[in-house]
Amino acid sequence: MSRKPWDLAFTADPEEVAALRRVVRLHLGVWGLHDVTDGAQLCVSELVSNVITHVGAGTPAMLAVSMNGTRLRIEVHDPDTRALPTLVEATSDSEGGRGMALVDGVADRWGVLLHPDRKVTWCELETRLTSPTGHVDEAGVTRAEALLTLYAAAELPCEVRSSRLSRATAEEVMVAAITDFLRWLRAHGCDVDEVLDRAQTQFDVEDEWGET
């Protein structure tokens, strides 16, 4: 999977935070990084809120998201090179200082880069990717790939199955496999729609709470 870096200019206002969180969730869903979505959204909220609080509402800023190896990297750029985020020990009575403590607790690492015209506050989150362009290391994905390999051996010409399946070819093999499973269910008197509904429900639950 190609996970190309992307960035988004925004104005550092409180009402922008929810929109940025939604954008991050959508992109990470496309990238198959559901396991770090909640943590990434929290980090975005705190990094942007830090700009609002310490640089000022209305500040022009930019969110940049990319991969650094198998880590997800989140950056927030702003033009103030003086107001540096710091990690402080926030007590229960503290009104501030919690933001970077939350980032520090969620992210694998974080830091600040200073440029002549801006600063970049960044953090990186560990993912379960097997490689920068690979898939998340989940048992269900591994089982599916094993089944695809077996099915492709029976369905595809030798010259095609001798190499790693492309995404398009894998999708075609998957459609053929699912179709055959549905035929098997119908031939054995099973309710095809009921089985599909159960599978969709199980997928949705595992997608939200993580594979068990």
CYANA upper distance limits for C-alpha pairs under 8 A (distance plus 0.5 A):
  1 MET  CA     31 TRP  CA      8.08
  1 MET  CA    133 THR  CA      5.42
  1 MET  CA    134 GLY  CA      6.54
  1 MET  CA    135 HIS  CA      7.90
  2 SER  CA    133 THR  CA      6.31
  3 ARG  CA     31 TRP  CA      6.85
  3 ARG  CA     66 SER  CA      8.00
  3 ARG  CA     67 MET  CA      7.70
  3 ARG  CA    133 THR  CA      7.37
  4 LYS  CA     66 SER  CA      7.30
  4 LYS  CA     67 MET  CA      8.43
  5 PRO  CA     64 ALA  CA      7.87
  5 PRO  CA     65 VAL  CA      6.28
  5 PRO  CA     66 SER  CA      4.78
  5 PRO  CA     67 MET  CA      7.50
  6 TRP  CA     64 ALA  CA      6.31
  6 TRP  CA     65 VAL  CA      6.07
  6 TRP  CA     66 SER  CA      7.05
  7 ASP  CA     62 MET  CA      7.29
  7 ASP  CA     63 LEU  CA      5.91
  7 ASP  CA     64 ALA  CA      4.53
  7 ASP  CA     65 VAL  CA      6.67
  8 LEU  CA     62 MET  CA      6.04
  8 LEU  CA     63 LEU  CA      5.69
  8 LEU  CA     64 ALA  CA      6.92
  9 ALA  CA     60 PRO  CA      7.93
  9 ALA  CA     61 ALA  CA      6.38
  9 ALA  CA     62 MET  CA      4.71
  9 ALA  CA     63 LEU  CA      6.84
 10 PHE  CA     16 GLU  CA      8.05
 10 PHE  CA     60 PRO  CA      6.64
 10 PHE  CA     61 ALA  CA      5.95
 10 PHE  CA     62 MET  CA      6.20
 10 PHE  CA     63 LEU  CA      8.01
 11 THR  CA     16 GLU  CA      7.71
 11 THR  CA     57 ALA  CA      8.34
 11 THR  CA     58 GLY  CA      5.95
 11 THR  CA     59 THR  CA      6.15
 11 THR  CA     60 PRO  CA      5.19
 11 THR  CA     61 ALA  CA      6.33
 12 ALA  CA     16 GLU  CA      7.28
 12 ALA  CA     48 VAL  CA      7.15
 12 ALA  CA     49 SER  CA      8.27
 12 ALA  CA     51 VAL  CA      7.20
 12 ALA  CA     52 ILE  CA      6.08
 12 ALA  CA     56 GLY  CA      8.07
 12 ALA  CA     57 ALA  CA      5.96
 12 ALA  CA     58 GLY  CA      5.65
 12 ALA  CA     59 THR  CA      5.65
 12 ALA  CA     60 PRO  CA      6.74
 12 ALA  CA     61 ALA  CA      6.83
 13 ASP  CA     17 VAL  CA      7.78
 13 ASP  CA     52 ILE  CA      6.85
 13 ASP  CA     57 ALA  CA      5.68
 13 ASP  CA     58 GLY  CA      6.19
 13 ASP  CA     59 THR  CA      8.27
 14 PRO  CA     49 SER  CA      7.75
 14 PRO  CA     52 ILE  CA      7.85
 14 PRO  CA     57 ALA  CA      8.23
 15 GLU  CA     19 ALA  CA      8.04
 16 GLU  CA     20 LEU  CA      6.74
 17 VAL  CA     21 ARG  CA      6.75
 17 VAL  CA     44 VAL  CA      8.36
 17 VAL  CA     45 SER  CA      6.43
 17 VAL  CA     48 VAL  CA      7.47
 17 VAL  CA     49 SER  CA      8.18
 18 ALA  CA     22 ARG  CA      6.84
 18 ALA  CA     45 SER  CA      8.41
 19 ALA  CA     23 VAL  CA      6.82
 20 LEU  CA     24 VAL  CA      6.71
 20 LEU  CA     44 VAL  CA      8.00
 21 ARG  CA     25 ARG  CA      6.72
 21 ARG  CA     41 GLN  CA      5.73
 21 ARG  CA     44 VAL  CA      7.29
 21 ARG  CA     45 SER  CA      7.54
 22 ARG  CA     26 LEU  CA      6.72
 23 VAL  CA     27 HIS  CA      6.76
 24 VAL  CA     28 LEU  CA      6.56
 24 VAL  CA     37 THR  CA      8.16
 24 VAL  CA     40 ALA  CA      8.04
 24 VAL  CA     41 GLN  CA      7.19
 25 ARG  CA     29 GLY  CA      6.53
 25 ARG  CA     37 THR  CA      6.48
 25 ARG  CA     41 GLN  CA      7.63
 26 LEU  CA     30 VAL  CA      6.93
 27 HIS  CA     31 TRP  CA      6.76
 28 LEU  CA     32 GLY  CA      6.55
 28 LEU  CA     33 LEU  CA      5.63
 28 LEU  CA     34 HIS  CA      6.94
 28 LEU  CA     37 THR  CA      6.94
 29 GLY  CA     33 LEU  CA      6.49
 29 GLY  CA     34 HIS  CA      6.38
 29 GLY  CA     37 THR  CA      8.41
 32 GLY  CA    135 HIS  CA      7.83
 32 GLY  CA    136 VAL  CA      7.68
 33 LEU  CA     37 THR  CA      7.07
 33 LEU  CA    127 THR  CA      7.76
 33 LEU  CA    136 VAL  CA      7.68
 34 HIS  CA    207 ASP  CA      7.79
 34 HIS  CA    208 GLU  CA      8.42
 35 ASP  CA    127 THR  CA      7.63
 35 ASP  CA    128 ARG  CA      8.16
 35 ASP  CA    210 GLY  CA      7.56
 36 VAL  CA     40 ALA  CA      6.46
 36 VAL  CA    125 LEU  CA      7.73
 36 VAL  CA    126 GLU  CA      8.28
 36 VAL  CA    127 THR  CA      7.00
 37 THR  CA     41 GLN  CA      6.60
 38 ASP  CA     42 LEU  CA      6.78
 39 GLY  CA     43 CYS  CA      6.74
 39 GLY  CA    106 VAL  CA      6.59
 39 GLY  CA    107 ALA  CA      8.01
 39 GLY  CA    125 LEU  CA      8.36
 40 ALA  CA     44 VAL  CA      6.68
 40 ALA  CA     74 ILE  CA      8.19
 40 ALA  CA    125 LEU  CA      7.98
 41 GLN  CA     45 SER  CA      6.67
 42 LEU  CA     46 GLU  CA      6.77
 42 LEU  CA    103 VAL  CA      8.05
 43 CYS  CA     47 LEU  CA      6.50
 43 CYS  CA     74 ILE  CA      8.47
 43 CYS  CA    102 LEU  CA      8.14
 43 CYS  CA    103 VAL  CA      5.96
 43 CYS  CA    106 VAL  CA      8.09
 43 CYS  CA    107 ALA  CA      8.20
 43 CYS  CA    123 CYS  CA      8.24
 44 VAL  CA     48 VAL  CA      6.49
 44 VAL  CA     74 ILE  CA      7.94
 44 VAL  CA     76 VAL  CA      8.46
 45 SER  CA     49 SER  CA      6.44
 46 GLU  CA     50 ASN  CA      6.45
 46 GLU  CA     99 GLY  CA      5.64
 46 GLU  CA    100 MET  CA      7.50
 46 GLU  CA    102 LEU  CA      8.14
 46 GLU  CA    103 VAL  CA      7.52
 47 LEU  CA     51 VAL  CA      7.13
 47 LEU  CA     76 VAL  CA      7.08
 47 LEU  CA     99 GLY  CA      7.85
 47 LEU  CA    100 MET  CA      8.14
 47 LEU  CA    121 THR  CA      7.80
 48 VAL  CA     52 ILE  CA      6.94
 48 VAL  CA     76 VAL  CA      7.43
 49 SER  CA     53 THR  CA      6.56
 49 SER  CA     99 GLY  CA      8.32
 50 ASN  CA     54 HIS  CA      6.39
 50 ASN  CA     55 VAL  CA      8.17
 50 ASN  CA     85 PRO  CA      7.88
 50 ASN  CA     99 GLY  CA      7.40
 51 VAL  CA     55 VAL  CA      5.53
 51 VAL  CA     56 GLY  CA      6.92
 51 VAL  CA     57 ALA  CA      8.17
 51 VAL  CA     59 THR  CA      8.23
 51 VAL  CA     78 ASP  CA      7.79
 52 ILE  CA     56 GLY  CA      5.19
 52 ILE  CA     57 ALA  CA      5.20
 52 ILE  CA     58 GLY  CA      8.09
 52 ILE  CA     59 THR  CA      7.86
 53 THR  CA     57 ALA  CA      7.66
 54 HIS  CA     83 ALA  CA      6.86
 55 VAL  CA     59 THR  CA      7.59
 55 VAL  CA     80 ASP  CA      7.12
 55 VAL  CA     83 ALA  CA      6.98
 59 THR  CA     78 ASP  CA      7.86
 59 THR  CA     79 PRO  CA      8.45
 60 PRO  CA     78 ASP  CA      7.20
 60 PRO  CA     79 PRO  CA      8.08
 61 ALA  CA     76 VAL  CA      7.52
 61 ALA  CA     77 HIS  CA      5.94
 61 ALA  CA     78 ASP  CA      5.21
 61 ALA  CA     79 PRO  CA      7.81
 62 MET  CA     76 VAL  CA      6.15
 62 MET  CA     77 HIS  CA      5.51
 62 MET  CA     78 ASP  CA      7.30
 63 LEU  CA     74 ILE  CA      7.89
 63 LEU  CA     75 GLU  CA      6.27
 63 LEU  CA     76 VAL  CA      5.21
 63 LEU  CA     77 HIS  CA      7.00
 64 ALA  CA     74 ILE  CA      6.46
 64 ALA  CA     75 GLU  CA      5.50
 64 ALA  CA     76 VAL  CA      6.88
 64 ALA  CA     77 HIS  CA      8.41
 65 VAL  CA     72 LEU  CA      7.94
 65 VAL  CA     73 ARG  CA      6.22
 65 VAL  CA     74 ILE  CA      5.25
 65 VAL  CA     75 GLU  CA      6.83
 66 SER  CA     72 LEU  CA      6.70
 66 SER  CA     73 ARG  CA      5.72
 66 SER  CA     74 ILE  CA      7.23
 67 MET  CA     71 ARG  CA      6.25
 67 MET  CA     72 LEU  CA      5.31
 67 MET  CA     73 ARG  CA      6.05
 67 MET  CA    132 PRO  CA      7.62
 68 ASN  CA     72 LEU  CA      6.74
 68 ASN  CA     73 ARG  CA      6.70
 68 ASN  CA    132 PRO  CA      8.22
 69 GLY  CA    131 SER  CA      7.72
 69 GLY  CA    132 PRO  CA      5.62
 70 THR  CA    126 GLU  CA      7.45
 70 THR  CA    127 THR  CA      6.73
 70 THR  CA    128 ARG  CA      8.15
 70 THR  CA    129 LEU  CA      6.24
 70 THR  CA    130 THR  CA      7.82
 70 THR  CA    131 SER  CA      6.39
 70 THR  CA    132 PRO  CA      5.33
 71 ARG  CA    124 GLU  CA      6.47
 71 ARG  CA    125 LEU  CA      5.95
 71 ARG  CA    126 GLU  CA      5.29
 71 ARG  CA    127 THR  CA      6.21
 72 LEU  CA    124 GLU  CA      5.85
 72 LEU  CA    125 LEU  CA      5.63
 72 LEU  CA    126 GLU  CA      7.04
 72 LEU  CA    127 THR  CA      7.36
 73 ARG  CA    122 TRP  CA      7.52
 73 ARG  CA    123 CYS  CA      6.34
 73 ARG  CA    124 GLU  CA      4.90
 73 ARG  CA    125 LEU  CA      7.13
 74 ILE  CA    122 TRP  CA      6.02
 74 ILE  CA    123 CYS  CA      5.94
 74 ILE  CA    124 GLU  CA      6.76
 75 GLU  CA    120 VAL  CA      6.75
 75 GLU  CA    121 THR  CA      6.15
 75 GLU  CA    122 TRP  CA      4.74
 75 GLU  CA    123 CYS  CA      7.15
 76 VAL  CA    120 VAL  CA      6.19
 76 VAL  CA    121 THR  CA      5.89
 76 VAL  CA    122 TRP  CA      6.90
 77 HIS  CA    118 ARG  CA      7.16
 77 HIS  CA    119 LYS  CA      6.28
 77 HIS  CA    120 VAL  CA      5.05
 77 HIS  CA    121 THR  CA      7.05
 78 ASP  CA    118 ARG  CA      6.05
 78 ASP  CA    119 LYS  CA      6.22
 78 ASP  CA    120 VAL  CA      7.23
 79 PRO  CA    117 ASP  CA      6.50
 79 PRO  CA    118 ARG  CA      4.60
 79 PRO  CA    119 LYS  CA      6.77
 80 ASP  CA    117 ASP  CA      8.29
 80 ASP  CA    118 ARG  CA      6.36
 80 ASP  CA    119 LYS  CA      6.98
 81 THR  CA    114 LEU  CA      7.00
 81 THR  CA    115 HIS  CA      8.12
 81 THR  CA    116 PRO  CA      8.37
 81 THR  CA    117 ASP  CA      7.93
 81 THR  CA    118 ARG  CA      6.18
 81 THR  CA    119 LYS  CA      5.83
 84 LEU  CA    112 VAL  CA      8.17
 85 PRO  CA    100 MET  CA      7.71
 85 PRO  CA    112 VAL  CA      8.27
 85 PRO  CA    121 THR  CA      8.32
 86 THR  CA    100 MET  CA      7.28
 87 LEU  CA     97 GLY  CA      7.62
 87 LEU  CA    100 MET  CA      6.01
 87 LEU  CA    101 ALA  CA      6.39
 87 LEU  CA    104 ASP  CA      8.47
 88 VAL  CA     97 GLY  CA      6.25
 88 VAL  CA     98 ARG  CA      8.10
 88 VAL  CA    100 MET  CA      8.27
 88 VAL  CA    101 ALA  CA      7.46
 89 GLU  CA     97 GLY  CA      7.58
 89 GLU  CA     98 ARG  CA      8.30
 89 GLU  CA    101 ALA  CA      7.98
 90 ALA  CA     94 SER  CA      6.12
 90 ALA  CA     96 GLY  CA      7.61
 90 ALA  CA     97 GLY  CA      5.91
 90 ALA  CA     98 ARG  CA      6.20
 90 ALA  CA    101 ALA  CA      8.29
 94 SER  CA     98 ARG  CA      8.48
 97 GLY  CA    101 ALA  CA      7.58
 98 ARG  CA    102 LEU  CA      6.66
 99 GLY  CA    103 VAL  CA      6.95
100 MET  CA    104 ASP  CA      6.38
101 ALA  CA    105 GLY  CA      6.67
102 LEU  CA    106 VAL  CA      6.74
103 VAL  CA    107 ALA  CA      6.17
103 VAL  CA    110 TRP  CA      8.27
103 VAL  CA    123 CYS  CA      8.12
104 ASP  CA    108 ASP  CA      7.93
104 ASP  CA    109 ARG  CA      7.35
104 ASP  CA    110 TRP  CA      7.46
106 VAL  CA    125 LEU  CA      8.03
107 ALA  CA    123 CYS  CA      6.66
107 ALA  CA    124 GLU  CA      6.15
107 ALA  CA    125 LEU  CA      5.33
107 ALA  CA    126 GLU  CA      8.01
108 ASP  CA    123 CYS  CA      7.97
108 ASP  CA    124 GLU  CA      6.22
108 ASP  CA    125 LEU  CA      5.60
108 ASP  CA    126 GLU  CA      6.64
109 ARG  CA    123 CYS  CA      6.19
109 ARG  CA    124 GLU  CA      6.05
109 ARG  CA    125 LEU  CA      7.74
110 TRP  CA    121 THR  CA      8.10
110 TRP  CA    122 TRP  CA      6.00
110 TRP  CA    123 CYS  CA      4.44
110 TRP  CA    124 GLU  CA      6.75
111 GLY  CA    121 THR  CA      6.46
111 GLY  CA    122 TRP  CA      6.01
111 GLY  CA    123 CYS  CA      6.96
112 VAL  CA    119 LYS  CA      7.37
112 VAL  CA    120 VAL  CA      6.05
112 VAL  CA    121 THR  CA      4.97
112 VAL  CA    122 TRP  CA      6.67
113 LEU  CA    119 LYS  CA      6.12
113 LEU  CA    120 VAL  CA      5.46
113 LEU  CA    121 THR  CA      6.96
113 LEU  CA    122 TRP  CA      8.42
114 LEU  CA    118 ARG  CA      6.89
114 LEU  CA    119 LYS  CA      5.02
114 LEU  CA    120 VAL  CA      6.92
115 HIS  CA    119 LYS  CA      6.21
115 HIS  CA    120 VAL  CA      8.40
127 THR  CA    136 VAL  CA      8.08
128 ARG  CA    136 VAL  CA      5.52
128 ARG  CA    137 ASP  CA      5.99
129 LEU  CA    134 GLY  CA      6.69
129 LEU  CA    135 HIS  CA      5.96
129 LEU  CA    136 VAL  CA      4.70
129 LEU  CA    137 ASP  CA      6.27
130 THR  CA    134 GLY  CA      6.20
130 THR  CA    135 HIS  CA      6.67
130 THR  CA    136 VAL  CA      6.67
130 THR  CA    137 ASP  CA      6.38
131 SER  CA    135 HIS  CA      7.73
136 VAL  CA    141 VAL  CA      8.29
137 ASP  CA    141 VAL  CA      7.72
137 ASP  CA    142 THR  CA      7.93
138 GLU  CA    142 THR  CA      6.84
138 GLU  CA    211 GLU  CA      7.83
139 ALA  CA    143 ARG  CA      6.63
139 ALA  CA    211 GLU  CA      8.49
140 GLY  CA    144 ALA  CA      6.62
140 GLY  CA    211 GLU  CA      8.24
141 VAL  CA    145 GLU  CA      6.72
142 THR  CA    146 ALA  CA      6.80
143 ARG  CA    147 LEU  CA      6.79
144 ALA  CA    148 LEU  CA      6.59
145 GLU  CA    149 THR  CA      6.64
146 ALA  CA    150 LEU  CA      6.94
147 LEU  CA    151 TYR  CA      6.56
148 LEU  CA    152 ALA  CA      6.33
148 LEU  CA    170 ALA  CA      7.67
148 LEU  CA    173 VAL  CA      7.33
148 LEU  CA    174 MET  CA      7.27
149 THR  CA    153 ALA  CA      6.74
150 LEU  CA    154 ALA  CA      7.37
151 TYR  CA    155 GLU  CA      6.69
151 TYR  CA    173 VAL  CA      7.63
151 TYR  CA    177 ALA  CA      7.58
152 ALA  CA    156 LEU  CA      5.82
152 ALA  CA    161 ARG  CA      6.84
152 ALA  CA    173 VAL  CA      6.85
153 ALA  CA    157 PRO  CA      8.40
153 ALA  CA    158 CYS  CA      8.23
153 ALA  CA    161 ARG  CA      6.67
155 GLU  CA    173 VAL  CA      8.13
156 LEU  CA    160 VAL  CA      6.78
156 LEU  CA    161 ARG  CA      6.54
157 PRO  CA    161 ARG  CA      6.90
158 CYS  CA    162 SER  CA      6.46
159 GLU  CA    163 SER  CA      7.92
160 VAL  CA    165 LEU  CA      8.14
161 ARG  CA    165 LEU  CA      7.46
165 LEU  CA    169 THR  CA      6.48
165 LEU  CA    170 ALA  CA      6.22
166 SER  CA    170 ALA  CA      6.48
167 ARG  CA    171 GLU  CA      6.66
168 ALA  CA    172 GLU  CA      6.96
169 THR  CA    173 VAL  CA      6.76
170 ALA  CA    174 MET  CA      6.52
171 GLU  CA    175 VAL  CA      6.67
172 GLU  CA    176 ALA  CA      6.80
173 VAL  CA    177 ALA  CA      6.65
174 MET  CA    178 ILE  CA      6.59
175 VAL  CA    179 THR  CA      6.54
176 ALA  CA    180 ASP  CA      6.77
177 ALA  CA    181 PHE  CA      6.78
178 ILE  CA    182 LEU  CA      6.71
179 THR  CA    183 ARG  CA      6.81
180 ASP  CA    184 TRP  CA      6.72
181 PHE  CA    185 LEU  CA      6.75
182 LEU  CA    186 ARG  CA      6.75
182 LEU  CA    192 VAL  CA      6.93
183 ARG  CA    187 ALA  CA      6.54
184 TRP  CA    188 HIS  CA      6.78
185 LEU  CA    189 GLY  CA      6.92
185 LEU  CA    190 CYS  CA      5.55
185 LEU  CA    191 ASP  CA      7.76
185 LEU  CA    192 VAL  CA      6.80
186 ARG  CA    190 CYS  CA      5.88
186 ARG  CA    191 ASP  CA      7.40
186 ARG  CA    192 VAL  CA      6.87
190 CYS  CA    195 VAL  CA      8.45
191 ASP  CA    195 VAL  CA      6.88
192 VAL  CA    196 LEU  CA      6.72
193 ASP  CA    197 ASP  CA      6.62
194 GLU  CA    198 ARG  CA      6.75
195 VAL  CA    199 ALA  CA      6.67
196 LEU  CA    200 GLN  CA      6.64
197 ASP  CA    201 THR  CA      6.64
198 ARG  CA    202 GLN  CA      6.64
199 ALA  CA    203 PHE  CA      6.58
200 GLN  CA    204 ASP  CA      6.63
201 THR  CA    205 VAL  CA      6.72
202 GLN  CA    206 GLU  CA      6.64
203 PHE  CA    207 ASP  CA      6.37
204 ASP  CA    208 GLU  CA      6.71
205 VAL  CA    209 TRP  CA      6.56
205 VAL  CA    210 GLY  CA      8.21
206 GLU  CA    210 GLY  CA      5.29
206 GLU  CA    211 GLU  CA      5.34
206 GLU  CA    212 THR  CA      7.70
207 ASP  CA    211 GLU  CA      7.44
